[in-house]
Amino acid sequence: MNNRPFPETLIRLLEERGWSMRHLAQQLQENFDGWGTIGTLSQYNTGKIKPTMRALERIAYSLKVEPEAFAEYRLVLARTQLDPEEVGLAVALKNLERFEGR
């Protein structure tokens, strides 16, 4: 896992596979019934729009990596685990203690 921003991680994963952004878009569209245009990927890559958790999961699936490969995905998971409205106060506090290493 790395802590680089999504665009850097995406480019690195594409380079490792010898894929272009267009090839990734084609993979996404095949895997997810037409979802994932080159335009959307370009906007994610330039930071014009932020990818959702679902988008990160789909991109990871198509690249054959875990979604946790993206730092942004791990941050959203952590926020969710610490949000009392999402998991309840007792669980959020227990998760906070776990994150703090207690």
Number of C-alpha atoms within 10 A of each C-alpha: 10 9 12 13 13 21 17 13 18 21 15 12 17 16 12 9 10 9 13 12 18 15 13 19 22 18 19 23 16 13 15 12 8 12 16 21 16 17 12 16 21 16 15 18 20 12 13 10 12 15 19 13 15 11 18 20 19 20 24 19 15 19 18 10 13 16 20 16 20 24 17 20 21 16 12 13 13 14 13 14 19 21 16 14 10 12 14 12 13 11 15 19 16 14 18 16 11 10 11 8 7 8
